[in-house]
Amino acid sequence: MTVAAATAIALPALAALFGLLFGRRVRPVLIAVPAGLAATVLTIVPAAGIGGDVRESAVRLTPTGALDITLGLRVDGLAALSAVLVTVVALLVQVYSAAYLREDPRYSSYAALVSLFTAAMLLVVYTGDLIVLLVGWEVMGVCSYFLIGHHWETEAARSASIKAFVVTKLGDVPFLIGILVLAAGADSFRIRDVLAAVPEGGAGWVTAGTLLMLGGVAGKSAQVPLQTWLPDAMAGPTPVSALIHAATMVAAGAYLVARLYPAFLAAHPTLIVLAVMAAVTMVGSALAALAQEDLKRVLAWSTVGQLAYMTGGLAVGGRDAAVFHLLSHGAFKALLFLGAGVLIHVAGTGALAGMGGLRGRAPIAFWTMTAGLAALAGVPPFSGFFSKEAVLGAAEHTAAGHGSVPAVAGWLVLVAGLLTAAVTAAYATRVWLRVFFGPTREAAPGAEVPAHADAADYGEPGRGRHGEAPGAMVWPLVVLTVPTVLFGFLAFPGLPSLGGELGYDELTPHPLTTGLALVALLLGAGTVAAAWRRDPAADPARVLGPVRGPALRGFDVDGLYAALVLTPVRAAAKAARFTDGAVIDTYVKGAAQSAWLLGGGIRRGQNGNTRLYLTGLFAGVVVLALAVAVGS
């Protein structure tokens, strides 16, 4: 199984190398798609046969004299299922992109970067060493930077790619330190050794290491306070959003916590911080999603909130519930992003104000996205209902005082999760009604495309650039609809291959949390539906009232960062420039000028005049004689 896993990593990496070297000579789709298909088959093989076993192999990569770095693979249920999600979504994105970007002059580099990203994510999923995991983690960040900035000729894409890179790197600094702390405490970088070294009651080095690693989790998974990069990243092509910003990279933070879960479970302060981070993120992002006026930004803020469900599940001891939601969310959110690309292709705009009545013009997108939105809202029996209810069940279990996790974490996640469920149902219903029902709305003449919009997506408002979407863009939606509808039924037998010995492992719906979740669903969806019925021409987001403006701007977190970070840094830079120019340069120039003047004065006495030399000598003798006479 480890051989299959290693080959699955190598194939997309080789495809990326071959595509970058020969992509202009060979059609990129002939390189990327076969490699992605083979990698998908190779990840399904371990997932089908792993059961509850753990397969691990390692080779010492380099002797460091202290802590060795090993090139090893660890295949268990968590890694196997996550790898299947990565490769399936990556394969569908490659197929989708072949039609979506068929006229793009940089499609060859795009396909190669998607393959490289896939290999890096598989390395993160399968590796058994923290340093090797860090390598895959950073390669994903670099690929994300290039893919978000694919349309680099637009200012929005350039600034979004830089912002994503800088913000995620800001979280990666404490993340790296956390890895070093854990490795120093366990005397090894191997994940197996680190987890084995965690004492039963926890330890200071465990708490410090896991707290520091939350920086990387917040950065990669766009959690408070590093959540602002993800909505702006919608400037990248829509298939990139489906792969990186829905199913894979943004879920890497939650996956990391699940991978190192015994260490996090032994650090109660870390779990409380994680619970607070998840609670604030899920409520704030849901309100922001309800207020957005662009389809992709709605889905982006929705992704932030659903990732908070995963981190919230981990914070309350529900590792299996969090991973279950990670897998189901990866399927239905990838479906929604790819479906958004189809709708934008047909409508010619991503602005909700320019859509309407699309169920007849894009029938397959209508039915598949209906399933995706239902899963997002938690409508039974779609997958999102089961996975979100599992997270709420874990939170209720902890809030009741069961298990080892502090009850305060359970209450935070439970209350925030129910509020988020109501708001999620509201914005999912709003998107469904505004996009597929009512009259077709034309954008105002001369209206500009939103600054964050995908430059390849938007053509003439109100009309698709190419008519109906091609089959390569439509059939991936049908494929993703299958797990969106059916994957949730795995909750009844549970997911035994994940291993239920860590914390709360019950995945079947519970009457209390199920009832509360359904009440929240009906409340949120019903409020928006009632507002729609009263005035179909108006935006149901008006139910937010005065909160709508701040929510639309993401509660002005970027402005807060500008005030707290950007302005002081600029002031410090100006002060440093002034000090360098007015103080240091003045000192250096003054020293040089003084030396020049002194040299000039000495030079005047060295003019070759013998009489002047003798006069000076005589004067010196006289002065010395007078000094001696006075002194005696």
C-alpha positions as MATLAB code, in Angstrom:
seq = 'MTVAAATAIALPALAALFGLLFGRRVRPVLIAVPAGLAATVLTIVPAAGIGGDVRESAVRLTPTGALDITLGLRVDGLAALSAVLVTVVALLVQVYSAAYLREDPRYSSYAALVSLFTAAMLLVVYTGDLIVLLVGWEVMGVCSYFLIGHHWETEAARSASIKAFVVTKLGDVPFLIGILVLAAGADSFRIRDVLAAVPEGGAGWVTAGTLLMLGGVAGKSAQVPLQTWLPDAMAGPTPVSALIHAATMVAAGAYLVARLYPAFLAAHPTLIVLAVMAAVTMVGSALAALAQEDLKRVLAWSTVGQLAYMTGGLAVGGRDAAVFHLLSHGAFKALLFLGAGVLIHVAGTGALAGMGGLRGRAPIAFWTMTAGLAALAGVPPFSGFFSKEAVLGAAEHTAAGHGSVPAVAGWLVLVAGLLTAAVTAAYATRVWLRVFFGPTREAAPGAEVPAHADAADYGEPGRGRHGEAPGAMVWPLVVLTVPTVLFGFLAFPGLPSLGGELGYDELTPHPLTTGLALVALLLGAGTVAAAWRRDPAADPARVLGPVRGPALRGFDVDGLYAALVLTPVRAAAKAARFTDGAVIDTYVKGAAQSAWLLGGGIRRGQNGNTRLYLTGLFAGVVVLALAVAVGS';
ca = [
       0.000    0.000    0.000;
       2.842    2.399    0.701;
       4.201    1.646   -2.779;
       0.837    2.603   -4.280;
       0.808    5.772   -2.175;
       4.342    6.703   -3.244;
       3.459    6.141   -6.894;
       0.309    8.236   -6.510;
       2.486   11.130   -5.304;
       5.105   10.653   -8.010;
       2.765   10.524  -11.014;
       1.295   14.049  -10.766;
       4.742   15.383   -9.820;
       6.208   13.880  -13.004;
       3.226   15.159  -14.978;
       3.925   18.642  -13.645;
       7.601   18.430  -14.640;
       6.762   17.059  -18.089;
       4.041   19.660  -18.573;
       6.343   22.555  -17.684;
       9.024   21.260  -20.063;
       6.923   20.067  -22.996;
       3.468   21.539  -22.386;
       3.656   23.725  -25.482;
       4.508   20.778  -27.714;
       2.065   18.248  -26.270;
      -1.544   19.021  -25.398;
      -1.530   19.517  -21.591;
      -4.740   17.538  -21.172;
      -2.938   14.469  -22.543;
      -0.388   14.791  -19.751;
      -2.393   15.917  -16.745;
      -5.563   13.849  -17.100;
      -3.931   10.384  -17.518;
      -1.600   11.093  -14.592;
      -4.545   12.245  -12.478;
      -6.580    9.176  -13.428;
      -3.730    6.816  -12.537;
      -3.161    8.605   -9.230;
      -6.874    8.317   -8.432;
      -6.812    4.558   -9.010;
      -3.688    4.229   -6.870;
      -5.303    6.096   -3.960;
      -8.483    4.048   -4.162;
      -6.467    0.826   -3.759;
      -5.174    1.664   -0.237;
      -8.547    3.140    0.742;
     -10.352   -0.056   -0.246;
      -8.062   -2.384    1.656;
      -6.787   -0.425    4.637;
      -9.621   -1.156    7.064;
      -8.425   -0.216   10.523;
      -4.778   -1.050    9.810;
      -1.840    1.321    9.664;
       0.879    0.769    7.078;
       4.105    2.710    7.451;
       7.523    2.672    5.843;
      10.386    5.112    6.222;
      13.901    5.709    4.961;
      16.297    8.090    6.672;
      16.597   10.992    4.275;
      19.532   12.790    5.837;
      21.602   12.311    9.014;
      21.516   15.586   10.887;
      23.494   14.507   13.931;
      20.490   15.152   16.180;
      16.972   14.758   14.799;
      16.957   12.778   11.581;
      14.602   13.583    8.721;
      12.909   10.531    7.239;
      11.280   10.141    3.863;
       8.423    7.927    4.940;
       4.772    7.250    4.288;
       2.006    6.496    6.752;
      -1.192    5.048    5.288;
      -4.153    4.709    7.618;
      -7.870    5.274    7.217;
      -7.621    9.044    7.592;
      -4.870    9.369    4.996;
      -6.440    6.904    2.574;
      -9.869    8.567    2.497;
      -8.383   12.064    2.299;
      -6.148   11.032   -0.594;
      -9.149    9.740   -2.527;
     -10.873   13.103   -2.064;
      -7.787   14.958   -3.294;
      -7.233   12.879   -6.414;
     -10.893   12.625   -7.435;
     -11.450   16.372   -7.175;
      -8.114   17.100   -8.891;
      -8.987   14.756  -11.762;
     -12.395   16.345  -12.252;
     -10.834   19.813  -12.121;
      -8.334   18.844  -14.826;
     -11.141   17.548  -17.053;
     -13.266   20.619  -16.350;
     -10.344   22.962  -17.005;
      -9.668   21.410  -20.400;
     -12.905   23.015  -21.592;
     -13.006   26.003  -19.261;
      -9.536   27.275  -20.201;
      -9.252   25.820  -23.683;
      -8.577   29.267  -25.177;
      -6.195   30.375  -22.437;
      -2.630   30.900  -23.713;
      -1.195   29.811  -20.347;
      -3.221   26.632  -19.995;
      -0.118   24.398  -20.175;
       1.497   26.019  -17.127;
      -1.875   26.014  -15.352;
      -2.330   22.251  -15.854;
       1.240   21.601  -14.694;
       0.743   23.675  -11.547;
      -2.497   21.838  -10.722;
      -0.607   18.537  -11.054;
       2.202   19.820   -8.831;
      -0.339   21.011   -6.284;
      -1.978   17.577   -6.298;
       1.374   15.894   -5.645;
       2.139   18.324   -2.790;
      -1.238   17.750   -1.146;
      -0.816   13.978   -1.413;
       2.609   14.357    0.206;
       0.982   16.202    3.124;
      -1.673   13.490    3.399;
       0.617   10.470    3.234;
       3.888   11.590    4.845;
       4.996   10.282    8.203;
       7.533   13.043    8.929;
       6.800   16.597   10.031;
       9.597   18.194    7.993;
       8.498   16.419    4.803;
       4.940   17.505    5.623;
       6.220   21.082    5.842;
       7.752   20.749    2.374;
       4.434   19.683    0.864;
       2.679   22.391    2.893;
       4.890   25.130    1.421;
       4.784   23.778   -2.146;
       0.987   23.984   -1.938;
       1.309   27.610   -0.897;
       3.565   28.420   -3.852;
       1.215   26.674   -6.291;
      -1.706   28.565   -4.778;
       0.149   31.833   -5.326;
       0.709   31.126   -9.024;
      -2.769   29.719   -9.655;
      -4.610   32.575   -7.942;
      -2.519   34.982   -9.999;
      -3.081   33.041  -13.217;
      -4.596   36.148  -14.824;
      -1.628   38.223  -13.690;
      -2.423   40.973  -16.180;
      -5.282   42.072  -13.900;
      -4.603   44.049  -10.739;
      -7.151   41.998   -8.780;
      -5.384   38.708   -9.521;
      -1.942   40.091   -8.704;
      -2.976   41.620   -5.396;
      -5.032   38.542   -4.417;
      -2.132   36.164   -5.062;
       0.269   38.305   -3.051;
      -2.242   38.662   -0.229;
      -2.865   34.916   -0.080;
       0.847   34.183   -0.042;
       1.722   36.759    2.626;
      -1.195   35.947    4.947;
      -0.624   32.196    4.822;
       3.114   32.672    5.342;
       2.311   34.817    8.370;
       0.661   31.762    9.880;
       3.436   29.451    8.731;
       6.060   31.163   10.908;
       4.578   29.979   14.247;
       3.658   26.741   12.483;
       7.329   26.020   11.782;
       8.293   26.893   15.350;
       5.546   24.570   16.601;
       6.966   21.702   14.535;
      10.397   22.320   16.052;
       8.941   22.423   19.583;
       7.119   19.118   19.118;
      10.159   17.507   17.524;
      12.431   18.703   20.320;
      10.032   17.382   22.947;
       9.701   13.993   21.256;
      13.329   13.865   20.056;
      12.072   13.023   16.551;
      10.370   14.525   13.519;
       8.464   11.320   12.817;
       4.762   11.711   13.471;
       4.570    8.255   15.023;
       7.314    9.093   17.527;
       5.819   12.492   18.340;
       2.422   10.988   19.148;
       4.006    8.168   21.159;
       5.945   10.699   23.242;
       2.852   12.688   24.285;
       2.294   11.990   27.999;
      -1.192   10.988   29.085;
      -1.839   14.172   31.026;
      -0.179   16.444   28.501;
       2.967   18.500   28.925;
       4.161   22.055   28.484;
       5.968   21.297   25.239;
       2.839   19.664   23.829;
       0.672   22.686   24.646;
       3.260   25.152   23.324;
       3.819   23.189   20.121;
       0.129   22.715   19.324;
      -0.711   26.349   20.113;
       1.996   27.515   17.727;
       0.787   25.148   15.034;
      -2.634   26.783   15.168;
      -1.030   29.682   13.273;
      -0.540   27.459   10.248;
      -4.013   25.974   10.694;
      -5.573   29.459   10.736;
      -3.590   30.513    7.686;
      -4.197   27.506    5.469;
      -7.818   26.982    6.530;
      -8.669   30.713    6.525;
      -9.769   30.889   10.137;
      -9.873   33.972   12.341;
      -7.691   36.009   12.408;
      -6.198   35.010    9.016;
      -9.412   34.507    7.055;
      -9.379   37.540    4.775;
      -7.258   36.075    1.966;
      -9.757   33.431    0.847;
     -12.590   35.653   -0.508;
     -10.088   37.748   -2.465;
      -8.585   34.558   -3.894;
     -11.714   34.245   -6.045;
      -9.763   36.298   -8.601;
      -8.264   32.964   -9.642;
      -9.943   30.723  -12.223;
     -13.070   28.981  -10.955;
     -11.612   25.422  -11.251;
      -8.777   26.555   -8.972;
     -11.359   27.663   -6.439;
     -12.956   24.226   -6.597;
      -9.652   22.439   -6.040;
      -7.629   24.675   -3.728;
     -10.246   26.766   -1.978;
     -12.928   24.149   -1.429;
     -11.713   20.581   -1.273;
      -7.982   20.365   -0.626;
      -5.553   23.091    0.461;
      -7.917   24.952    2.760;
      -8.792   21.655    4.424;
      -5.106   20.940    5.088;
      -5.251   22.792    8.404;
      -8.103   20.654    9.687;
      -6.384   17.541    8.320;
      -3.184   18.411   10.182;
      -5.005   18.694   13.502;
      -6.712   15.364   12.823;
      -3.357   13.765   11.961;
      -1.751   14.978   15.209;
      -4.941   14.646   17.217;
      -3.568   12.798   20.281;
      -1.216   15.752   20.829;
      -4.028   18.299   20.485;
      -6.347   16.212   22.657;
      -3.754   16.296   25.436;
      -3.511   20.108   25.277;
      -6.761   21.510   26.688;
      -5.734   25.204   26.350;
      -5.154   24.578   22.660;
      -8.598   23.035   22.265;
     -10.264   26.016   23.962;
      -8.411   28.447   21.693;
      -9.411   26.311   18.704;
     -13.048   26.333   19.847;
     -13.093   30.133   20.192;
     -11.450   30.498   16.789;
     -13.992   28.150   15.201;
     -17.026   29.770   16.855;
     -16.090   33.310   15.825;
     -15.143   32.209   12.322;
     -18.274   30.222   11.542;
     -20.745   32.902   12.656;
     -18.897   35.841   11.102;
     -18.265   34.090    7.783;
     -21.888   32.944    7.498;
     -23.130   36.516    7.923;
     -20.570   37.696    5.357;
     -21.726   35.015    2.896;
     -25.357   36.123    3.248;
     -24.421   39.713    2.365;
     -22.218   39.071   -0.693;
     -23.301   40.191   -4.142;
     -21.049   37.870   -6.158;
     -21.681   34.130   -6.445;
     -18.082   33.036   -5.983;
     -17.598   35.240   -2.940;
     -20.706   33.727   -1.368;
     -19.139   30.304   -1.826;
     -15.771   31.561   -0.569;
     -17.182   32.873    2.710;
     -19.247   29.703    2.952;
     -16.043   27.675    2.698;
     -14.538   29.645    5.590;
     -17.570   28.814    7.719;
     -17.635   25.128    6.824;
     -13.940   24.835    7.607;
     -14.813   26.292   11.000;
     -17.255   23.408   11.470;
     -14.309   21.045   10.972;
     -12.037   22.859   13.409;
     -14.950   23.139   15.821;
     -15.516   19.400   15.665;
     -11.836   18.843   16.402;
     -11.987   21.303   19.307;
     -14.722   19.297   21.055;
     -13.133   15.873   20.667;
     -15.040   14.836   17.550;
     -12.195   13.954   15.223;
     -14.254   11.478   13.223;
     -17.110   13.982   12.895;
     -14.693   16.672   11.684;
     -13.080   14.354    9.133;
     -16.512   13.195    8.003;
     -17.474   16.815    7.337;
     -14.123   17.426    5.629;
     -14.844   14.624    3.159;
     -18.490   15.487    2.512;
     -17.747   19.218    2.248;
     -14.964   18.546   -0.239;
     -17.467   16.868   -2.550;
     -20.396   19.266   -2.364;
     -18.325   22.480   -2.263;
     -16.267   21.404   -5.275;
     -19.602   20.733   -6.982;
     -20.825   24.232   -6.105;
     -17.693   25.985   -7.351;
     -17.637   24.062  -10.626;
     -21.362   24.681  -10.971;
     -20.725   28.386  -10.412;
     -18.291   28.289  -13.316;
     -20.983   26.805  -15.548;
     -23.498   29.452  -14.496;
     -21.002   32.255  -15.047;
     -20.233   30.775  -18.464;
     -23.925   30.779  -19.370;
     -24.948   34.087  -17.781;
     -21.795   36.013  -18.639;
     -21.512   37.408  -15.114;
     -20.880   36.184  -11.601;
     -22.876   38.966   -9.982;
     -26.138   37.735   -8.479;
     -27.787   40.910   -9.775;
     -27.117   39.738  -13.327;
     -28.511   36.234  -12.861;
     -32.012   34.831  -12.622;
     -34.154   32.232  -14.338;
     -31.144   30.038  -15.183;
     -32.811   26.728  -14.366;
     -34.073   26.529  -17.957;
     -30.824   27.647  -19.604;
     -28.590   25.392  -17.495;
     -30.783   22.456  -16.379;
     -27.960   20.104  -15.360;
     -26.312   22.838  -13.338;
     -29.671   23.573  -11.743;
     -30.277   20.034  -10.507;
     -26.705   19.351   -9.443;
     -26.286   22.682   -7.669;
     -29.652   22.181   -5.989;
     -28.189   19.033   -4.474;
     -25.017   20.905   -3.510;
     -26.886   23.783   -1.903;
     -29.121   21.339   -0.053;
     -26.049   19.564    1.319;
     -24.542   22.912    2.279;
     -27.718   23.939    4.098;
     -27.938   20.592    5.893;
     -31.104   19.300    4.269;
     -31.659   15.594    4.948;
     -30.762   13.157    3.451;
     -27.887   14.941    1.711;
     -24.337   14.416    2.958;
     -23.995   17.803    4.629;
     -26.882   17.043    6.965;
     -25.169   13.968    8.389;
     -21.684   15.444    8.657;
     -22.782   18.761   10.206;
     -25.102   16.971   12.595;
     -22.171   14.758   13.635;
     -20.183   17.871   14.560;
     -23.125   19.274   16.520;
     -23.568   15.909   18.235;
     -19.918   15.918   19.303;
     -20.315   19.469   20.624;
     -23.448   18.516   22.592;
     -21.646   15.490   24.005;
     -18.805   17.680   25.258;
     -21.121   20.438   26.509;
     -22.905   17.834   28.641;
     -19.635   17.186   30.467;
     -18.763   13.891   28.823;
     -15.256   13.112   27.700;
     -11.993   14.808   28.577;
     -12.465   18.045   26.614;
     -13.543   21.109   28.665;
     -17.309   21.656   28.491;
     -16.866   25.338   27.601;
     -15.480   24.288   24.226;
     -18.590   22.201   23.618;
     -20.952   25.062   24.437;
     -19.065   27.499   22.213;
     -19.156   25.189   19.197;
     -22.740   24.031   19.793;
     -24.267   27.519   20.038;
     -22.174   28.932   17.198;
     -22.867   25.852   15.070;
     -26.634   26.200   15.419;
     -26.535   29.930   14.621;
     -24.353   29.198   11.611;
     -26.722   26.457   10.459;
     -29.576   28.979   10.337;
     -27.563   31.597    8.449;
     -26.132   28.955    6.098;
     -29.638   27.816    5.185;
     -30.522   31.468    4.586;
     -27.714   32.236    2.127;
     -28.040   28.868    0.374;
     -31.749   29.593   -0.178;
     -30.937   33.131   -1.319;
     -28.480   31.863   -3.944;
     -30.903   29.187   -5.144;
     -33.782   31.635   -5.570;
     -31.817   34.513   -7.086;
     -29.855   32.399   -9.554;
     -32.422   29.903  -10.798;
     -35.813   31.568  -10.312;
     -37.494   34.811  -11.136;
     -36.947   36.839  -14.306;
     -33.578   36.950  -15.994;
     -31.890   40.061  -14.674;
     -29.654   42.116  -16.887;
     -26.751   43.983  -15.382;
     -27.013   47.733  -15.692;
     -25.546   49.145  -18.924;
     -21.899   49.962  -18.472;
     -21.762   48.155  -15.146;
     -18.269   47.109  -14.217;
     -17.232   43.582  -13.381;
     -16.475   43.341   -9.644;
     -12.816   43.958   -8.896;
     -12.427   40.515   -7.387;
     -14.002   38.719  -10.345;
     -12.289   36.070  -12.406;
     -11.145   37.864  -15.561;
     -11.795   34.757  -17.643;
     -15.339   34.381  -16.342;
     -16.987   37.634  -17.232;
     -18.095   38.645  -20.694;
     -20.995   40.807  -21.759;
     -23.416   41.070  -18.809;
     -26.577   39.089  -19.279;
     -25.343   36.819  -22.044;
     -23.006   33.863  -21.978;
     -19.891   34.146  -24.026;
     -20.140   30.635  -25.467;
     -23.779   29.682  -25.001;
     -24.362   26.380  -23.236;
     -21.441   24.932  -21.311;
     -19.571   22.035  -22.992;
     -19.881   18.496  -21.684;
     -16.425   18.517  -20.078;
     -17.680   21.245  -17.760;
     -21.043   19.618  -17.030;
     -20.238   15.967  -16.389;
     -17.911   16.618  -13.435;
     -20.958   18.136  -11.731;
     -22.884   14.901  -12.238;
     -20.005   12.847  -10.826;
     -19.726   15.032   -7.721;
     -23.473   14.877   -7.173;
     -23.207   11.165   -6.356;
     -21.180   11.592   -3.115;
     -23.122   14.772   -2.364;
     -26.322   12.717   -2.231;
     -25.101    9.342   -0.995;
     -21.965    9.877    1.101;
     -23.939   10.917    4.168;
     -25.445    7.457    4.538;
     -22.028    6.233    5.674;
     -22.895    7.921    8.971;
     -25.166    5.067    9.989;
     -22.499    2.346    9.982;
     -19.904    4.991   10.847;
     -16.461    5.273    9.337;
     -14.581    2.486   11.124;
     -11.523    2.941    8.968;
     -10.895    6.300   10.631;
     -10.299    4.681   13.966;
     -12.726    5.633   16.697;
     -10.390    5.457   19.665;
      -9.675    9.185   19.662;
     -12.302   11.189   21.485;
     -15.962   11.100   20.494;
     -16.557    8.755   17.549;
     -20.364    8.624   17.202;
     -21.517    9.707   13.738;
     -25.168    8.685   13.673;
     -27.707   11.510   14.104;
     -29.001   12.193   17.614;
     -32.591   13.309   18.244;
     -31.716   16.479   20.176;
     -29.115   17.923   17.824;
     -31.038   16.723   14.777;
     -34.142   18.532   15.960;
     -32.224   21.717   16.744;
     -30.440   21.597   13.367;
     -33.740   21.163   11.502;
     -35.298   24.065   13.409;
     -32.308   26.233   12.467;
     -32.619   25.091    8.846;
     -36.313   25.962    8.661;
     -35.796   29.291   10.408;
     -33.007   30.431    8.081;
     -34.498   29.154    4.820;
     -38.005   30.260    5.774;
     -36.926   33.814    6.568;
     -35.267   34.257    3.173;
     -38.110   32.527    1.320;
     -40.658   34.805    2.984;
     -38.640   37.905    2.060;
     -38.414   36.612   -1.515;
     -42.156   36.040   -1.775;
     -42.895   39.556   -0.550;
     -40.687   41.144   -3.204;
     -38.935   38.838   -5.709;
     -37.163   41.805   -7.299;
     -35.447   42.786   -4.046;
     -32.438   41.096   -2.511;
     -33.415   38.868    0.448;
     -30.121   39.859    2.091;
     -31.990   42.931    3.327;
     -33.069   40.787    6.296;
     -29.608   41.522    7.727;
     -30.601   45.146    8.265;
     -27.742   47.372    9.445;
     -25.397   44.375    9.666;
     -25.432   43.963    5.888;
     -22.906   46.712    5.124;
     -20.208   45.532    7.546;
     -20.881   41.900    6.581;
     -20.461   42.723    2.894;
     -17.014   44.148    3.701;
     -16.060   41.143    5.806;
     -16.565   43.243    8.954;
     -13.694   45.470    7.842;
     -11.028   43.103    9.112;
      -8.700   44.295    6.353;
      -9.189   47.841    7.611;
      -8.387   46.688   11.128;
      -5.194   45.036    9.875;
      -4.324   48.221    8.016;
      -4.741   50.233   11.209;
      -2.965   47.780   13.506;
      -0.256   46.473   11.177;
       0.047   48.329    7.894;
      -0.058   51.895    9.250;
       2.482   51.271   12.060;
       4.789   49.411    9.665;
       4.622   52.265    7.171;
       5.263   54.767    9.962;
       8.224   52.702   11.143;
       9.506   52.510    7.575;
       9.261   56.297    7.201;
      11.028   56.766   10.541;
      13.755   54.356    9.476;
      14.122   56.171    6.152;
      14.366   59.526    7.936;
      16.905   58.174   10.423;
      18.928   56.657    7.622;
      18.882   59.813    5.530;
      18.894   62.609    8.061;
      20.994   61.050   10.839;
      23.158   58.213    9.640;
      23.861   59.647    6.189;
      24.571   63.075    7.771;
      27.038   61.502   10.187;
      28.790   59.559    7.448;
      28.893   62.534    5.106;
      30.064   64.798    7.961;
      32.889   62.440    8.824;
      33.912   62.327    5.196;
      33.711   66.135    4.874;
      35.754   66.626    8.060;
      38.459   64.313    6.770;
      38.445   66.157    3.457;
      38.777   69.556    5.147;
      41.536   68.323    7.456;
      43.357   66.844    4.526;
      42.970   70.075    2.589;
      44.466   72.066    5.464;
      47.420   69.717    5.757;
      47.838   69.762    1.996;
      48.351   73.573    2.092;
      51.379   73.129    4.318;
      52.891   70.528    2.025;
      53.557   72.781   -0.981;
      57.313   72.136   -1.544;
      58.472   75.609   -0.298;
      61.723   75.076    1.682;
      61.565   78.454    3.377;
      58.082   77.671    4.666;
      59.296   74.373    6.078;
      62.273   76.074    7.847;
      60.030   78.843    9.221;
      57.664   76.215   10.621;
      60.566   74.289   12.136;
      61.949   77.440   13.750;
      58.521   78.391   15.118;
      58.140   74.927   16.590;
      61.514   75.113   18.300;
      60.636   78.504   19.780;
      57.320   77.200   21.097;
      58.986   74.184   22.685;
      61.678   76.386   24.250;
      59.103   78.713   25.745;
      57.128   75.760   27.081;
      60.220   74.328   28.771;
      61.157   77.737   30.231;
      57.712   78.309   31.650;
      57.579   74.822   33.079;
      60.886   75.172   34.875;
];
